[in-house]
Amino acid sequence: MKKIGILGGGQLGRMMALSAREMGYELLTLDPTENAPCAQITDQQIVADFTDVEAAKRLARESDVVTYEFENISHEVAMAIGDKLVHGTELLFQTQHRIREKEMIERNGYQVAPYHAVHTVADLKEASERLGLPFVLKTARFGYDGKGQTVIRTTADLTNAIETFEPTEYVAEKWLPFDQEISVIVTRSERETRVFPVSENIHRDNILHLSIVPPRISSELSQQAIDLATNIAEAVGLIGTLAIELFVVGSEIIVNELAPRPHNSGHYSIDACETSQFEQHIRAICGLPLGDTRLTTPVVMANILGQHVTALSEEQHTLSARTKVHLYGKQEAKTGRKMGHLNILADSVEEALAEVERLQIWKETVR
């Protein structure tokens, strides 16, 4: 029996902890916010900043194995955890910096959108000439849910970006006219690799709105995504879970970003797969056999953000009998903040999407 330490106390850590608790593990989390969502499930919380090396050492000392729910972890903290961090540090190092990540993807033979490193205004101007308009300017580190991202669509946008430029590391990425956004979750242990069904993703304001499974793409493209995920997991020596976000452009699949952890687009697996991504992650880091990832029912996952909480409360009594509610225990509802999600199970994705459209929670027509 192991005691699992979780670096990060948000909703991903919470759902990891829920799976681990069902499996009988003791749990410890480190997060600067007292009574964080994960801490509501764990046996104990270390209240400390994520840069606190001594707190990280304590997390390692009091745990048999340590995992994390986000990749923005400093090298010093990762090294302080040491061998207890069963994922290792190399994949973390590569994926927490967008330029290093793209270079790693390309080294492994896969295509990313054309990009240009930006450190100065001169680099930004060069990126606009090389990539053309529109393009996306992203900070090289610490971006998620659209944070740290600006779409440069027009010459006026470019002029404004030049005039307000703040020196740091960025990457400029060519805007791709994609047909769909998809993602695939892969988990690997020291003995085996399992891939979850591909998810089709719809974003609003750069935040994931819906995940649709099975995706409305060809079986050939789905298999291509699954093969890609398997190959990348093997190539990088993955231990644990990796999410791979992809663009479908015609008959091609282009890699967007990687996340070395469970992912929002895999939440559907909690209710619609033989094994959830969270249980699978715990199995991998604790050396257990990996579970079956078979899809048991079509599903649409819909995120509940801060601005949706009141509407959800008003409509909760009208939800279908096959809709599963998952709330994260966050104390303050802010616009754009992920407060929970619904897994809408149905006999078809069309039926599930019709249920999303029927509800007034999101107040917009599903496209």
C-alpha positions as CSV (number, residue, x, y, z in Angstrom):
1,M,0.0,0.0,0.0
2,K,1.4,3.4,-1.0
3,K,0.9,7.0,0.1
4,I,0.5,9.2,-2.9
5,G,1.7,12.8,-2.9
6,I,0.0,15.2,-5.3
7,L,1.7,18.4,-6.3
8,G,-1.2,20.8,-7.0
9,G,-4.6,21.0,-5.3
10,G,-7.0,21.8,-8.2
11,Q,-9.7,19.7,-9.9
12,L,-7.3,17.3,-11.7
13,G,-5.6,16.5,-8.4
14,R,-9.1,16.1,-6.8
15,M,-10.2,13.6,-9.4
16,M,-6.9,11.7,-9.1
17,A,-7.5,11.6,-5.4
18,L,-11.0,10.4,-5.7
19,S,-9.8,7.4,-7.8
20,A,-6.9,6.8,-5.5
21,R,-9.2,6.9,-2.4
22,E,-11.5,4.3,-4.0
23,M,-8.4,2.1,-4.4
24,G,-7.4,2.5,-0.7
25,Y,-4.4,4.8,-1.0
26,E,-3.5,7.4,1.5
27,L,-3.1,10.9,0.1
28,L,-1.2,14.1,0.6
29,T,-1.4,17.3,-1.5
30,L,0.6,20.5,-1.7
31,D,-1.1,23.7,-2.7
32,P,-1.0,27.3,-1.5
33,T,-4.8,27.6,-1.1
34,E,-6.1,26.1,2.1
35,N,-8.9,23.6,1.6
36,A,-8.2,23.4,-2.1
37,P,-10.4,21.1,-4.2
38,C,-7.9,18.2,-3.9
39,A,-7.4,18.8,-0.2
40,Q,-11.1,18.1,0.4
41,I,-10.4,14.5,-0.6
42,T,-6.8,13.9,0.7
43,D,-5.8,12.9,4.2
44,Q,-3.5,16.0,4.6
45,Q,-2.5,19.2,2.9
46,I,0.8,21.0,2.9
47,V,-0.2,24.7,2.5
48,A,2.8,26.1,0.6
49,D,3.7,27.8,-2.6
50,F,4.6,25.7,-5.6
51,T,8.1,27.2,-5.6
52,D,8.8,26.2,-1.9
53,V,11.6,23.7,-2.2
54,E,11.4,22.7,1.5
55,A,7.7,22.0,1.2
56,A,8.4,19.9,-1.9
57,K,11.0,17.9,0.0
58,R,8.4,17.3,2.8
59,L,5.9,16.1,0.2
60,A,8.5,13.7,-1.1
61,R,9.6,12.6,2.4
62,E,6.0,11.8,3.5
63,S,4.9,10.1,0.3
64,D,5.9,6.8,-1.4
65,V,5.2,8.2,-4.8
66,V,4.6,11.7,-6.1
67,T,2.6,12.9,-9.1
68,Y,1.5,16.4,-10.3
69,E,-1.6,17.9,-11.8
70,F,0.1,20.6,-13.8
71,E,3.4,21.0,-15.6
72,N,4.5,24.5,-14.5
73,I,6.8,23.1,-11.9
74,S,10.3,24.6,-11.4
75,H,13.4,22.5,-12.0
76,E,14.4,23.1,-8.3
77,V,11.1,21.7,-7.0
78,A,11.2,18.7,-9.4
79,M,14.8,17.9,-8.3
80,A,13.8,18.3,-4.6
81,I,11.1,15.6,-5.1
82,G,13.8,13.4,-6.7
83,D,13.1,9.7,-7.5
84,K,9.7,9.9,-5.8
85,L,8.5,11.7,-8.9
86,V,8.0,8.6,-10.9
87,H,7.3,10.5,-14.2
88,G,10.9,11.7,-14.1
89,T,11.9,15.2,-15.1
90,E,12.7,15.1,-18.8
91,L,9.2,15.1,-20.3
92,L,8.2,17.7,-17.8
93,F,11.1,19.9,-18.8
94,Q,10.2,19.5,-22.5
95,T,6.5,20.1,-22.2
96,Q,6.6,23.1,-19.9
97,H,8.1,25.2,-22.6
98,R,6.3,25.5,-25.9
99,I,9.4,25.9,-28.1
100,R,11.2,22.9,-26.5
101,E,8.0,20.9,-26.9
102,K,7.6,21.7,-30.6
103,E,11.2,20.7,-31.2
104,M,10.7,17.4,-29.4
105,I,7.6,16.7,-31.4
106,E,9.5,17.4,-34.6
107,R,12.4,15.2,-33.6
108,N,10.0,12.3,-33.2
109,G,8.8,12.8,-36.8
110,Y,5.5,14.6,-36.3
111,Q,4.2,17.8,-37.8
112,V,3.4,21.0,-35.8
113,A,2.1,24.3,-37.2
114,P,4.8,26.6,-38.6
115,Y,6.3,28.6,-35.7
116,H,8.8,31.3,-34.9
117,A,10.6,32.0,-31.6
118,V,10.0,35.6,-30.4
119,H,12.1,37.4,-27.8
120,T,12.1,40.9,-29.2
121,V,10.0,43.3,-31.3
122,A,12.3,42.5,-34.2
123,D,11.5,38.8,-33.8
124,L,7.8,39.7,-33.7
125,K,8.1,41.6,-37.0
126,E,10.1,38.7,-38.5
127,A,7.4,36.2,-37.4
128,S,4.7,38.3,-39.1
129,E,6.7,38.3,-42.3
130,R,7.5,34.6,-42.2
131,L,4.1,33.3,-41.0
132,G,1.8,35.8,-42.5
133,L,-1.5,36.9,-40.9
134,P,-3.3,35.6,-38.9
135,F,-1.0,34.0,-36.4
136,V,-1.1,33.3,-32.6
137,L,1.4,34.8,-30.2
138,K,1.8,32.6,-27.1
139,T,4.0,32.9,-24.1
140,A,6.5,30.1,-24.1
141,R,5.6,29.2,-20.5
142,F,2.6,29.4,-18.1
143,G,-0.2,29.5,-20.5
144,Y,-3.5,27.6,-20.2
145,D,-7.1,28.1,-21.2
146,G,-6.1,30.9,-23.6
147,K,-4.1,32.8,-21.0
148,G,-0.9,34.3,-22.4
149,Q,-2.3,34.0,-25.9
150,T,-3.1,36.7,-28.5
151,V,-4.4,36.2,-32.0
152,I,-2.9,38.6,-34.4
153,R,-5.5,38.9,-37.2
154,T,-4.8,42.2,-38.8
155,T,-2.1,44.8,-39.3
156,A,-3.7,46.9,-36.6
157,D,-3.4,43.9,-34.2
158,L,0.2,43.6,-35.1
159,T,0.9,47.3,-34.5
160,N,-0.8,47.0,-31.1
161,A,1.3,43.9,-30.2
162,I,4.5,45.8,-31.2
163,E,3.5,48.9,-29.2
164,T,2.6,46.9,-26.1
165,F,5.3,44.3,-26.3
166,E,6.6,43.0,-23.0
167,P,10.0,41.3,-23.1
168,T,9.7,37.6,-22.3
169,E,9.8,34.3,-24.3
170,Y,7.0,33.8,-26.8
171,V,6.3,31.5,-29.7
172,A,4.4,32.8,-32.8
173,E,2.3,30.0,-34.5
174,K,0.7,30.2,-37.9
175,W,-3.1,30.1,-37.7
176,L,-4.2,26.8,-39.3
177,P,-7.6,26.5,-41.1
178,F,-8.4,23.3,-39.2
179,D,-11.5,21.2,-39.7
180,Q,-11.6,19.8,-36.2
181,E,-9.7,19.9,-33.0
182,I,-9.2,16.5,-31.4
183,S,-7.2,15.0,-28.6
184,V,-6.1,11.7,-27.3
185,I,-5.1,10.5,-23.9
186,V,-2.4,7.9,-23.5
187,T,-1.2,6.2,-20.3
188,R,1.9,4.2,-20.1
189,S,3.5,2.1,-17.2
190,E,6.8,0.3,-17.2
191,R,5.1,-2.7,-18.8
192,E,2.3,-1.5,-21.1
193,T,0.6,1.3,-22.9
194,R,-3.1,2.0,-23.2
195,V,-4.9,4.7,-25.3
196,F,-8.3,6.2,-24.7
197,P,-10.8,6.8,-27.4
198,V,-10.2,10.0,-29.4
199,S,-12.2,13.1,-28.4
200,E,-13.5,15.8,-30.7
201,N,-13.2,19.2,-28.9
202,I,-15.0,22.5,-29.3
203,H,-13.6,25.6,-27.6
204,R,-15.2,28.9,-26.7
205,D,-12.9,31.8,-25.9
206,N,-9.9,29.4,-26.0
207,I,-11.5,27.3,-23.2
208,L,-12.7,23.8,-23.8
209,H,-16.5,23.8,-24.0
210,L,-17.4,20.3,-25.3
211,S,-15.7,17.0,-25.8
212,I,-17.5,14.7,-28.1
213,V,-16.8,10.9,-28.1
214,P,-16.8,9.2,-30.5
215,P,-15.5,12.0,-32.6
216,R,-17.1,13.0,-35.9
217,I,-14.1,12.1,-38.0
218,S,-13.1,9.1,-40.0
219,S,-12.0,5.9,-38.4
220,E,-8.7,6.3,-40.4
221,L,-8.0,9.7,-38.7
222,S,-8.9,8.3,-35.3
223,Q,-6.5,5.4,-35.8
224,Q,-3.8,7.8,-37.0
225,A,-4.2,9.8,-33.7
226,I,-4.1,6.7,-31.6
227,D,-0.9,5.5,-33.4
228,L,0.7,8.9,-32.9
229,A,-0.1,8.9,-29.2
230,T,1.3,5.4,-28.7
231,N,4.5,6.2,-30.6
232,I,5.1,9.5,-28.7
233,A,4.5,7.8,-25.4
234,E,7.1,5.1,-26.2
235,A,9.5,7.7,-27.7
236,V,9.5,9.9,-24.6
237,G,9.5,7.1,-22.1
238,L,6.2,8.1,-20.6
239,I,5.3,6.9,-17.1
240,G,1.8,8.1,-16.3
241,T,-0.6,10.0,-18.5
242,L,-0.1,12.3,-21.5
243,A,-2.7,14.3,-23.4
244,I,-2.0,15.2,-27.0
245,E,-4.0,18.0,-28.6
246,L,-4.3,17.8,-32.4
247,F,-5.6,19.7,-35.4
248,V,-7.3,17.9,-38.2
249,V,-6.6,19.7,-41.5
250,G,-8.0,17.7,-44.4
251,S,-6.5,14.3,-44.3
252,E,-3.6,15.4,-42.0
253,I,-3.1,15.5,-38.3
254,I,-1.0,18.2,-36.9
255,V,0.2,18.3,-33.2
256,N,-0.9,21.4,-31.3
257,E,0.2,20.8,-27.6
258,L,1.1,18.2,-25.1
259,A,0.2,17.9,-21.4
260,P,2.0,15.3,-19.3
261,R,-1.0,14.6,-17.0
262,P,-4.7,13.9,-17.1
263,H,-6.6,16.5,-19.2
264,N,-9.9,18.3,-19.4
265,S,-10.7,16.5,-22.7
266,G,-10.4,13.2,-20.9
267,H,-13.0,13.9,-18.3
268,Y,-15.6,12.0,-20.3
269,S,-13.8,8.8,-19.4
270,I,-15.1,9.0,-15.8
271,D,-18.5,7.8,-16.8
272,A,-18.1,6.6,-20.4
273,C,-15.1,4.2,-20.3
274,E,-14.3,1.0,-18.6
275,T,-11.5,2.8,-16.7
276,S,-11.2,6.6,-16.2
277,Q,-8.1,8.5,-17.1
278,F,-7.7,9.2,-13.4
279,E,-7.8,5.6,-12.2
280,Q,-5.5,4.7,-15.1
281,H,-3.0,7.4,-14.0
282,I,-3.0,6.1,-10.5
283,R,-2.5,2.5,-11.8
284,A,0.5,3.6,-13.9
285,I,2.3,5.5,-11.2
286,C,1.7,2.8,-8.6
287,G,2.8,-0.1,-10.8
288,L,-0.6,-1.8,-11.2
289,P,-1.8,-3.4,-14.5
290,L,-3.5,-0.8,-16.7
291,G,-7.2,-1.0,-17.1
292,D,-9.4,-1.4,-20.2
293,T,-10.1,1.9,-22.0
294,R,-13.1,0.7,-24.0
295,L,-15.8,3.3,-24.6
296,T,-19.1,2.0,-23.0
297,T,-21.4,4.7,-24.3
298,P,-21.4,7.8,-26.5
299,V,-20.8,10.9,-24.5
300,V,-20.5,14.6,-24.6
301,M,-18.5,16.3,-21.8
302,A,-19.6,20.0,-21.2
303,N,-17.6,22.3,-19.0
304,I,-19.3,24.3,-16.3
305,L,-17.5,27.7,-15.9
306,G,-18.1,30.3,-13.2
307,Q,-20.6,32.2,-15.3
308,H,-22.7,29.0,-15.7
309,V,-23.0,28.0,-12.0
310,T,-26.3,29.9,-11.3
311,A,-27.9,28.6,-14.5
312,L,-26.8,25.0,-13.6
313,S,-28.4,25.4,-10.2
314,E,-31.6,26.6,-11.7
315,E,-31.7,23.8,-14.3
316,Q,-30.3,20.9,-12.4
317,H,-33.7,19.4,-11.8
318,T,-34.3,19.2,-15.6
319,L,-31.1,17.3,-16.4
320,S,-31.6,13.9,-18.2
321,A,-31.4,10.7,-16.2
322,R,-28.1,9.9,-18.0
323,T,-26.4,13.2,-17.3
324,K,-23.7,13.0,-14.6
325,V,-22.7,16.1,-12.6
326,H,-19.1,16.6,-11.4
327,L,-18.4,19.7,-9.3
328,Y,-15.0,20.6,-8.1
329,G,-15.6,22.2,-4.7
330,K,-14.2,25.6,-5.6
331,Q,-15.3,28.3,-3.2
332,E,-15.5,31.2,-5.6
333,A,-17.1,31.2,-9.1
334,K,-15.3,33.5,-11.5
335,T,-16.0,34.1,-15.2
336,G,-13.9,31.6,-17.2
337,R,-13.0,29.5,-14.1
338,K,-13.7,25.8,-14.4
339,M,-16.1,24.9,-11.7
340,G,-17.2,21.4,-12.9
341,H,-18.4,19.5,-15.9
342,L,-21.4,17.4,-17.1
343,N,-20.9,14.0,-18.8
344,I,-24.0,13.6,-20.9
345,L,-24.4,9.9,-21.8
346,A,-26.7,9.0,-24.7
347,D,-27.3,6.4,-27.4
348,S,-25.5,8.7,-29.9
349,V,-23.5,11.8,-29.9
350,E,-26.3,13.6,-31.8
351,E,-28.7,12.8,-29.0
352,A,-26.2,14.0,-26.4
353,L,-25.6,17.3,-28.4
354,A,-29.3,17.8,-28.6
355,E,-29.4,17.6,-24.8
356,V,-26.6,20.2,-24.6
357,E,-28.6,22.5,-26.9
358,R,-31.8,22.0,-25.0
359,L,-30.3,23.2,-21.7
360,Q,-30.0,27.0,-21.2
361,I,-26.8,26.7,-19.1
362,W,-24.5,27.9,-21.8
363,K,-27.1,30.2,-23.5
364,E,-25.7,29.7,-27.0
365,T,-26.6,27.3,-29.8
366,V,-24.2,24.3,-30.1
367,R,-22.6,24.3,-33.6
